[in-house]
């Protein structure tokens, strides 16, 4: 059953991501311009006895994806900092079509077969699809911290996958504040390796993030520096002023493996 749900979630992108949204902004922020880069955040909750098999097959999928698919940019695997056997993925592709190609590869089919035959999850996987937003401090059109170059996986980084559902009436203010936070993270934090965000392919005003930090204590040094920065303080002020969210924020912290 979980395998069927997983396939339905994957296949749903073919209709979800064809939707586009008109954006109304007095400032015409660069963040309102969708990039071709297609991203997803995933959460898996494993049965403990399936851990080793899961890690073997997902690492193989990661390796084959990064070495054989020209359209992939990034494939990150990590485990929750507090809850064992809860794992997260972050993947980026140059386009939706490149992700569709990924879903037709032999290594992805092997991963799907593993999900079907071993039923490794305690609950249905959570899969969120989004298109990265353009944002650069100089106004240029660079949608990813990693500049569309294929990234080799790095272990022991402090990572976040985040979901924010924004009040539509505060969209423009949110984009202004989050662009400031992104630009500050990218340009003023030497321990911040990545700060990317984008809008859900199916639901307007739902935004997803992926962040990575290096440093001592599995990268937490870098995250702590980010959390004490002036651009993060500006974000905290916005987030705590009234209630800009239509749903409680979801913040998933994990260490890359």
N, C-alpha and C positions, 0 to 999 in steps of 0.2 A: 504493500500500500504506500509506504513512504517513497519507494522508487517511482511509483506512478505520480505521486504528488510532485516529486522533484522534476520529473520530465514535463509535467504540466506547467510548472513555474518557469522552466527554461523556455519552453515553446511559446509561452505567453508573450515573450518579447517581440515576436513577429507582428503582433497587433498593437501591443502597448507602445512600442517605440516609434510607430508611425504617426502617433499623435504629436502635434506641435501646439505651442501656446503663444498667443500674442501677448507681449509684455508692454505695459504702460509705465513709462518712467519719465519724469520731467528732466532727469539728469542724463538719461540714455546711458546708464552705466555699462561699462564693458562686461560686467558680470551678466548682463542680460543677453549676451550673444552666445548661443550654444556652439560648442566646438564639435568637430567630428569625433573626438575621443569618447569612446563608449566604455563605461566603467561599471563594476558591480562589487558590492559588499555582500558577504555570505557568512552565516552563522550555522555551525554544526554542533549539536550536543550528542556525544557518543556514549554508547554502552562501554563500560570500562574494559570488558574482555575483547572489544573490537579495536582498541587503541592502536596496537602495533600494526595490524593489517591496514587500518585506515592510513596511518602515517606512511607506510610503504607505498600504497597505491597513489595517495595524493602527491607525494614527493615525486613519484615517477611521472604523474600527469604534469606537475610543475616543470620538471626537467625537459620533458618532451615538448611541452608547449613553448618554452623559452628557446629551445634549440632548433625547432623545426617549423615554427609558424612565423612568417615574416610580418604578420599584422599584429602581433602581440607586443605590448610595451612593458607590462609588469604583471607578476604573479606572486603574491605574498601569502605566506601561511604563518599563522601564529596561534598561541594558546593563551586563554584568559589568564590574567595575572592573579586571580583569586580562585577560580573554579576549575579544577582539573577536568580534562576531557571535554572542555568547551573550546572549540577552535573557530577561527575566523579566516576568511580569505579576502583579499582585495586584488582585483584584476583590472587591467586597462588594455584596451585594444584601439587601434588606429581608427576603426569604424565599426558600426554595427555589423556590417558584412564580414569583417574579420572575426568577430565573435561567433557569428553563425558558422563560419568555416571551422572554427575551433570545435564547435559542437558536433561536427561531422568527422573528426579525426579518429584514428584507431585508438589513441591513448585516452580520449574522452569516452569512447565506447567501452573501453576496458574499465574506466572509472564507473560508468553507468551500470555495467554488469556487476561490479562489486557491490554497488548500492542495492541492486535487485536481489542478488543471491545471498548476501550476508546480513542485510537489514541492520546496518550498524548504528542507527540513530535512535535516541530515546524519544525524539519529537521531530516533527517535520522541519527540514532545513528552512532558514529564512534567507531569501535572495532579493536584493534590492538593486535595480538597474537605474543608471543615471548617465546623463551627458555632462561632461565637465564644462564649467563656465570659464570664459576668458577673463583673465585679470593680470595686469602687470603694472607696476608702479609708474612706468614711463608711458603707459597707454598702448603699448604694443600688444599684439594678439598672440600671447603664449598661454595655452590653456592648462598646461601641466607643469608642475615643479621640475619634472624630469625631461621636459622638452622632447617628448615623443621618441627618445632613444631607449632601446631595450635595456632593461635594468636587471643585473644579476642579483639573485636573492642574497640578503645579508641577515645573519642571525643576530639575536640579542639586541634588537632595536625596540624601543618603546613605541607602540603603535596605538592609534585610535581609529575606530570606525564610529561615525556619529550620524544620527538622524535628527533633523530639526524640522518641525511642521510650523510654518510661520503664518501669523494672522495676515490675510491679504492686504488689509489696510496699512500694514507696516512693512510691506515688501521692499519698497524703495529705501527706507531707512535701514532695514536689515542688510540689504545688499551693500550699502555704503559702509556700514560698520564692519561687515564681514570681509569686504575687500581690503579695508584698512588693516584688519587682523591678518589676513593672508599675506599682504604685501610686507607688513612688518616682520612676519615670521620668515618669509623668504629672504629678505634683504638684511635684517638686523640680528638674526639669531644664527650663529655659526653651528649650533648643535641641532638645528632643525633641518632635516633632510628633505622633507616633503610636506606640503600643505595643499591639498587639492580638494575641491568641492564641486558639486554640480546639482542640477535639478532632476528630480524623478522623471522618468520617461512617460509616466502615465498619470501622475497627480501633480497639478500645479501647486507651487508654494511648499512642496516637500523637498528638502535638500539633504544630501548625503555628503559626508566628508571622509577623507583618509589622511592621517597625519603620521609622520615618522620622526623620531628623535634619537640621537646617539648620545653617548657619554657614560659616566659611571652608573652602576646599579641598573644594568640592562637598559640604558637610555633614559632612565627616569631623571637623571641630572638635566638632560636637555628639555624634558617636558616641564620640570620645575622652573627652569629659566624662562620658558615660554609663558608659564602661568604667572610669573612675576613681571612680565613686560608691560609697558604702557599701552600697547595696542590690544593686548588681552584685557587690560583693565577697562578700556573703552568698550570692549565687547561685553564684559561683565556688567557694566553700567546699563547698557541697552537691555541685556537679558533680565536684569533684576528690576527694571523700571516698568511697573505694571505687570502685564502678562502677555508677551509678544507671541506666545506659542499656542497653537490650537490643540496640541497633544504634548504630554510630558516629553522632554528631550531624552533620547536614548544615547548613552555614551558607553562604548565597549572598549575596554583597555586590554591590550594583549602584548606579548613579547614575540617577536618573529623568531622562526626556527629555521 
